[in-house]
Amino acid sequence: MDDAAVVGFRERLRDLPDQGHGLRHVERMRAHELGQGLPRHVLHGDEAAPAVLPVHLVDLVDDGDVRMVQGGGHARLAQQAMPRAVVTAAAEHLERDLPVEPEVLGQVDLAHASAAEALQDPIVGGGLADDGSLLPPNYRRGRPRSPTGRPAWSGAILVPRSRSDRSSGLASGGMVHERAAVAAMAVVACAALAPRAAFIPAPPPEEVMTYIHHPPESARDVRYAYQWEVLRAALEKTKPEWGSYRMVESEVMTERRQAYELRNATPNLTVMYLGTTPDFERELVPVRIPVDRNLGGYGIFLIRAGEQARFDAVRGLDDLKKFTYGLGLGWIDVEILKSNGFRVVTGSSYDGLFEMLVSRRFDVFLRAAVEILEEYERRRSELSDLRIEDGLILYYPLPMYFWFAKTLQGRRLAERAEAGMRMMLADGSYDEIFDRYQRSKIERLHLKTRTTYRIDNPFLGPETPLADRRLWFDPRTYR
């Protein structure tokens, strides 16, 4: 044997104590090394090229060594530093808190095994790995550090030594056969690289654009089913470019409250559907495409049974102004009618307005052509005195837009909605939804043959896209 320390110190390397005790024996042994000659088995000098893996352990080759594990712990002849790269131990208690467990590398039951057997089993637990001889000298407890003091690979336990270090270290744990070392290096590299992925921050979750809109005010309120389907279709069109979205119902609010929420950019509402006003144009962000093509500007009268004759006698606007009109509190129509000389009675409850009509609180509940048929059908059984007037239209331009808060988020929500709506206008899907919801209403109400009285909307601004006839319904030209 070239190294008596193997026999004199330990029978089996796996019997080395766990944790750091073996490391302290190694250090004590070094402290008592005798300053004698350096007996050694001269290696043949052939060296293999380092493995392609980035973790460089031992690259000794040619199997001309003694084929014994060189252990030690007692005073003995000093060892010669190996040529090329070696690995030294860090004499420090590691507390088993490393990202990669140190038991990965070593040799199994190799107290006196020949190197040939090591080829079959290059990985061990037990004392050899705990001996620490496979940890680089520049390793620090906790996070690895490079020789410059900066953190080394994130999550890695082994830090490559510099070339000068590799040529001048002392091996205290043993000599790993070339083929065993290659296999061991592969294991270490995989283990060292695997934790690194855990330190890569996860990508931020995909932003989901959220459109919070006003809900129906009762189970029978279907006024805005068409409008929200248009918005949903527009958002679907833009999913490839803009990604996911959500449409969420808010709590029930008056129109004034909705405007307040958007003006103040609260989280309670992010989109509303209302007619344009100068204040809205100044304080909010509109998508200037009339969602219902201004079909809502064609007002149809909901009246009481037995009173059709009163309306058959109408010959002009002055006759229409003799009636009182019921509208919701805060509705934009209230100011439009008042500015044109009509008398208006307001109610705070949408459902309550139908009962107010039957109770003779006013003469006409003015309803949009897009709404009146469904409203009537849902209430006629319990409010048997309701009737739809048969020959008149009170028309005023009232483009109903989607409105958004004047913030960065509001502008983005508006930009996406407008992009989708314009795609729908171009590919015909806007017309398809309009026809599906509105054609039967237009035909049942015979809008083409009714007498139409027009009044002004003083709240229209110069921004209104009146010149783009694609956006405006006209019963005379509708096919």
C-alpha positions in Angstrom: 0.0 0.0 0.0 1.3 3.5 -0.8 -0.7 5.1 2.0 -0.7 3.5 5.4 -3.2 6.0 6.7 -6.0 4.2 4.9 -5.5 1.1 7.2 -4.4 3.0 10.3 -7.3 5.4 10.6 -10.6 3.9 9.5 -11.8 0.5 8.5 -14.7 1.9 6.5 -15.2 5.4 5.2 -18.9 5.2 5.6 -18.3 4.9 9.3 -17.1 8.5 9.4 -19.3 10.5 11.7 -22.2 12.5 10.2 -22.3 16.2 10.0 -19.0 18.0 10.6 -17.1 15.5 12.9 -15.2 14.0 10.1 -14.2 17.4 8.9 -12.6 18.3 12.3 -10.6 15.0 12.2 -9.3 16.0 8.8 -8.2 19.4 10.0 -6.5 18.1 13.1 -4.6 15.6 10.9 -3.4 18.4 8.8 -2.2 20.3 11.7 0.0 17.4 12.8 1.4 16.5 9.4 5.1 15.6 9.6 7.4 17.6 7.5 9.0 14.6 5.9 9.3 13.6 2.4 6.4 13.2 0.1 6.0 9.5 -0.7 3.4 9.1 -3.4 2.5 6.9 -6.2 3.5 8.8 -9.3 0.7 9.1 -11.7 1.3 8.4 -15.3 0.7 12.1 -16.0 -2.0 11.6 -18.5 -4.9 13.8 -17.9 -8.3 13.8 -19.4 -10.0 16.9 -20.7 -12.4 18.2 -18.1 -16.0 17.2 -18.6 -18.2 19.5 -20.5 -20.2 20.2 -17.4 -19.4 23.6 -15.7 -18.7 22.0 -12.3 -15.0 20.9 -12.4 -14.2 18.3 -9.8 -11.3 15.9 -10.2 -9.9 15.3 -13.8 -7.3 12.7 -13.0 -7.0 9.9 -15.5 -5.2 6.8 -16.6 -5.9 4.6 -13.5 -2.3 4.3 -12.7 -2.9 5.2 -9.1 -3.1 2.8 -6.3 -6.8 2.3 -6.7 -7.4 2.9 -3.0 -9.3 5.5 -1.2 -6.8 7.7 0.6 -8.3 8.5 4.0 -6.5 9.7 7.1 -6.9 11.3 10.5 -3.7 10.5 12.4 -0.2 11.9 12.0 1.4 10.3 9.0 3.6 11.0 6.1 2.5 14.2 4.4 0.6 13.8 1.2 1.7 15.3 -2.1 -0.6 17.7 -3.7 -2.2 16.2 -6.7 -1.4 17.5 -10.1 -4.2 19.4 -11.6 -7.5 20.2 -9.9 -8.3 18.9 -6.4 -11.0 19.7 -3.9 -10.5 20.7 -0.3 -12.8 20.5 2.7 -14.4 23.4 4.5 -13.9 22.7 8.2 -17.3 24.1 9.2 -20.5 22.5 10.5 -23.0 22.7 7.6 -26.2 21.8 9.6 -27.7 20.1 6.6 -29.1 23.3 5.3 -27.6 23.3 1.8 -29.7 23.5 -1.4 -28.2 20.3 -2.6 -27.5 17.6 0.0 -23.8 16.9 0.3 -24.5 13.1 0.3 -24.8 13.1 -3.5 -21.1 12.6 -4.2 -18.9 9.8 -2.9 -18.2 6.1 -3.2 -20.1 3.2 -1.7 -18.4 0.9 0.9 -15.0 1.7 -0.4 -12.7 1.3 2.5 -10.4 -1.1 0.6 -12.3 -1.5 -2.6 -10.4 -1.3 -5.8 -10.9 1.4 -8.3 -12.5 -1.0 -10.7 -15.4 -1.5 -8.3 -15.8 2.2 -8.0 -16.8 2.4 -11.7 -20.0 0.6 -10.9 -21.1 2.7 -8.0 -19.8 6.3 -8.0 -22.4 7.7 -5.7 -22.5 7.2 -1.9 -23.9 8.5 1.3 -22.4 8.0 4.7 -19.1 9.4 5.9 -17.3 10.2 2.6 -19.7 12.9 1.5 -20.0 14.3 5.0 -16.3 14.4 5.1 -16.6 17.6 3.1 -13.7 16.8 0.8 -15.9 17.4 -2.3 -16.8 21.0 -1.3 -14.6 23.7 -2.8 -12.5 25.9 -0.5 -14.3 29.1 -1.5 -17.6 27.6 -0.4 -19.3 29.6 2.4 -22.1 28.5 4.6 -25.5 29.5 3.3 -25.2 31.1 -0.2 -22.2 30.2 -2.3 -19.7 33.0 -3.0 -17.2 33.4 -5.8 -13.6 34.0 -5.1 -14.3 37.7 -5.7 -16.8 37.7 -2.8 -19.9 38.1 -5.0 -22.7 35.5 -4.9 -22.1 32.6 -7.2 -24.7 30.7 -9.1 -28.2 31.2 -7.6 -29.2 28.1 -5.8 -25.9 26.2 -6.5 -23.9 24.5 -3.8 -20.6 24.1 -5.7 -18.6 27.0 -7.0 -15.8 26.4 -9.5 -12.3 27.3 -8.4 -9.9 29.3 -10.4 -7.4 27.5 -12.5 -4.6 28.4 -10.1 -6.6 26.9 -7.2 -7.2 23.8 -9.2 -3.5 23.2 -9.6 -2.5 23.6 -6.0 -5.0 22.1 -3.6 -4.8 19.2 -1.1 -7.2 16.3 -1.3 -8.3 15.2 2.1 -11.2 13.0 1.3 -10.1 10.7 -1.5 -9.4 10.3 -5.1 -12.2 9.7 -7.5 -11.7 7.6 -10.5 -12.1 9.3 -13.8 -15.2 7.5 -15.0 -16.7 7.7 -11.5 -15.9 11.4 -11.4 -17.6 12.0 -14.8 -20.8 10.3 -13.5 -20.6 12.1 -10.2 -20.1 15.4 -12.0 -23.2 14.8 -14.0 -25.2 14.2 -10.9 -23.8 17.3 -9.2 -24.4 19.5 -12.2 -28.0 18.4 -12.5 -28.5 18.8 -8.8 -26.8 22.2 -8.8 -28.7 23.5 -11.8 -32.1 22.2 -10.6 -32.4 24.5 -7.6 -31.5 27.4 -9.8 -34.9 27.3 -11.5 -36.5 27.8 -8.1 -34.8 31.1 -7.8 -36.1 32.5 -11.2 -39.1 34.7 -10.3 -42.3 33.4 -11.8 -43.7 35.6 -14.6 -46.4 38.0 -13.4 -49.9 36.7 -13.8 -51.6 37.7 -17.0 -53.6 40.9 -16.6 -57.3 40.3 -16.8 -59.0 43.5 -18.0 -62.2 43.9 -16.0 -65.3 45.7 -17.1 -67.7 46.4 -14.2 -71.1 47.4 -15.5 -74.5 48.2 -14.1 -76.8 45.1 -13.6 -80.4 44.7 -14.4 -82.5 46.5 -11.8 -85.0 43.6 -11.4 -85.6 40.1 -12.8 -87.7 41.6 -15.5 -85.2 44.3 -16.5 -83.8 43.3 -19.9 -83.1 46.8 -21.2 -79.4 46.4 -21.7 -79.0 42.8 -22.7 -78.2 43.8 -26.2 -75.7 46.5 -25.2 -73.7 44.2 -23.0 -73.6 41.5 -25.7 -72.1 44.0 -28.1 -69.4 44.8 -25.6 -68.8 41.2 -24.9 -68.5 40.4 -28.6 -66.1 43.4 -29.0 -63.9 42.1 -26.2 -63.9 38.6 -27.7 -62.7 40.0 -31.0 -59.7 41.6 -29.3 -58.6 38.6 -27.2 -55.7 37.7 -29.6 -54.2 41.1 -29.1 -55.4 42.2 -25.6 -55.8 38.9 -23.8 -58.3 37.8 -21.2 -61.2 40.0 -19.9 -64.0 39.8 -17.3 -67.4 41.4 -17.3 -68.7 41.9 -13.8 -72.0 43.3 -12.6 -71.9 46.1 -10.1 -74.5 46.9 -7.4 -77.7 48.7 -8.6 -77.1 52.5 -9.1 -78.9 55.4 -10.5 -77.4 57.0 -13.6 -76.1 59.9 -11.5 -74.4 57.5 -9.2 -72.8 55.6 -12.1 -71.5 58.9 -13.5 -70.1 59.8 -10.0 -68.3 56.4 -9.8 -66.6 56.9 -13.2 -65.7 60.6 -12.6 -64.0 59.5 -9.4 -62.5 56.4 -10.8 -63.7 54.2 -8.0 -63.4 50.4 -8.2 -67.2 50.1 -8.1 -67.7 50.7 -11.8 -65.4 50.8 -14.8 -67.9 51.1 -17.7 -71.4 52.6 -18.1 -73.8 52.9 -21.0 -75.5 56.3 -21.2 -76.3 59.1 -23.6 -73.7 61.8 -24.2 -73.7 65.1 -22.4 -71.2 68.0 -22.4 -70.1 67.1 -18.9 -69.5 63.5 -19.8 -67.5 64.5 -22.9 -65.3 66.7 -20.8 -64.8 64.4 -17.8 -65.0 60.9 -19.1 -63.6 58.8 -22.0 -66.3 57.7 -24.6 -66.3 55.2 -27.4 -68.1 57.4 -29.9 -70.0 54.6 -31.6 -73.8 54.7 -30.8 -74.2 51.2 -29.4 -77.8 50.8 -30.5 -77.3 53.0 -33.6 -79.6 55.5 -31.9 -82.6 53.2 -32.1 -83.1 54.3 -28.5 -83.6 57.9 -29.8 -87.0 56.7 -31.3 -89.4 57.2 -28.4 -92.5 55.1 -28.2 -95.4 55.9 -25.8 -96.5 53.5 -23.1 -100.0 54.7 -22.2 -103.1 53.5 -20.4 -105.9 51.4 -21.9 -108.7 53.4 -23.5 -106.6 56.5 -24.2 -105.4 55.8 -27.8 -107.9 58.4 -29.2 -106.2 61.2 -27.3 -103.0 60.5 -29.2 -104.7 59.9 -32.6 -105.7 63.6 -32.3 -102.2 64.9 -32.2 -101.3 67.1 -35.2 -98.0 68.6 -34.1 -95.4 69.2 -31.3 -97.7 71.6 -29.5 -100.3 68.8 -29.1 -97.6 66.5 -27.7 -96.6 69.1 -25.1 -100.0 68.9 -23.6 -99.2 65.5 -22.1 -97.1 64.9 -19.0 -94.2 62.5 -19.4 -92.8 60.1 -16.9 -89.0 59.4 -16.7 -86.4 58.1 -14.3 -84.7 60.5 -11.9 -81.4 61.6 -13.3 -82.0 60.3 -16.8 -80.5 62.4 -19.6 -83.9 62.4 -21.4 -85.4 64.5 -18.6 -83.3 67.5 -19.5 -83.7 67.0 -23.2 -87.5 67.1 -22.9 -87.5 70.0 -20.5 -85.3 72.0 -22.8 -87.9 71.5 -25.5 -90.8 72.6 -23.4 -92.2 69.3 -22.3 -93.6 68.6 -18.8 -91.8 65.8 -17.0 -92.5 63.8 -13.8 -89.6 61.8 -12.4 -89.5 58.6 -10.3 -86.7 57.1 -8.4 -87.7 53.4 -9.2 -87.6 52.0 -12.6 -90.3 49.4 -11.9 -92.3 52.0 -9.9 -92.7 54.1 -13.1 -95.0 51.5 -14.6 -97.2 51.7 -11.6 -97.1 55.5 -11.6 -98.5 55.4 -15.1 -101.3 53.1 -14.2 -102.0 55.3 -11.2 -102.3 58.4 -13.5 -99.3 60.2 -12.1 -98.5 61.1 -15.7 -99.9 60.5 -19.2 -97.0 58.9 -21.0 -94.1 56.7 -20.0 -91.7 57.5 -22.8 -89.8 54.3 -23.8 -87.1 53.6 -26.4 -88.0 51.5 -29.3 -85.4 49.0 -28.2 -87.1 48.5 -24.8 -90.8 48.9 -24.9 -91.9 45.5 -26.3 -90.2 43.4 -23.8 -91.2 45.7 -20.9 -94.8 45.5 -21.9 -94.8 41.7 -22.4 -93.3 41.1 -18.9 -95.9 43.4 -17.1 -99.1 43.1 -19.1 -100.5 40.3 -17.0 -100.2 42.1 -13.7 -100.7 45.7 -15.1 -103.6 45.0 -17.4 -104.2 48.7 -18.1 -100.9 49.1 -20.0 -100.9 49.7 -23.7 -98.5 50.6 -26.4 -99.5 53.8 -28.4 -99.9 52.8 -32.0 -99.0 55.8 -34.3 -96.4 58.3 -33.0 -92.6 58.6 -32.5 -90.9 61.3 -30.5 -87.4 61.4 -32.0 -84.2 63.1 -30.8 -80.6 62.2 -31.5 -79.3 60.5 -28.4 -76.2 58.6 -29.1 -75.7 56.1 -26.2 -72.0 55.3 -25.7 -69.8 53.2 -23.5 -68.1 55.5 -21.1 -64.9 55.0 -19.1 -63.0 56.8 -16.4 -60.4 59.4 -17.5 -57.5 57.4 -16.2 -54.8 55.2 -17.7 -56.8 52.1 -16.9 -60.0 53.7 -18.2 -58.3 54.7 -21.5 -57.0 51.2 -22.0 -60.4 49.7 -21.4 -62.0 52.2 -23.8 -59.3 51.6 -26.5 -59.9 47.9 -26.4 -63.7 48.2 -26.6 -63.5 50.6 -29.5 -61.0 48.4 -31.4 -63.4 45.5 -31.1 -66.4 47.4 -32.1 -64.8 48.7 -35.2 -63.7 45.2 -36.1 -67.3 44.2 -35.8 -68.5 47.0 -38.1 -65.9 45.9 -40.6 -66.7 42.2 -40.6 -70.5 42.5 -40.3 -70.8 41.0 -36.9 -72.2 44.3 -35.5 -75.0 44.1 -38.0 -75.7 40.5 -37.1 -76.2 41.2 -33.4 -78.2 44.3 -34.2 -80.6 42.4 -36.5 -80.9 39.5 -34.1 -82.0 41.8 -31.2 -83.7 44.6 -33.0 -85.3 43.5 -36.4 -88.4 42.0 -34.9 -88.9 45.1 -32.7 -88.6 47.4 -35.7 -91.1 45.4 -37.7 -93.6 44.8 -34.8 -93.6 48.5 -34.0 -93.9 49.4 -37.7 -91.5 52.3 -37.3 -91.5 53.0 -41.0 -95.2 54.0 -41.0 -95.5 55.9 -37.8 -95.6 59.7 -37.7 -92.3 61.0 -36.4 -91.9 64.3 -34.4 -88.4 65.5 -34.0 -86.9 67.6 -31.2 -83.4 68.9 -30.6 -80.8 67.5 -28.3 -79.0 70.6 -27.0 -76.4 68.5 -25.3 -74.8 67.1 -28.4 -71.2 68.3 -28.9 -69.2 68.7 -32.1 -67.5 65.4 -31.4 -70.8 63.5 -32.2 -70.1 61.4 -35.4 -73.3 62.4 -37.2 -71.6 62.3 -40.6 -70.9 58.6 -40.4 -74.3 57.2 -41.5 -73.2 53.6 -40.8 -73.6 54.3 -37.1 -77.2 55.7 -37.2 -80.4 53.7 -37.6 -83.0 55.2 -40.0 -86.3 53.3 -40.3 -86.8 54.7 -43.8 -83.7 53.0 -45.1 -83.5 50.0 -42.9 -83.7 46.7 -44.9 
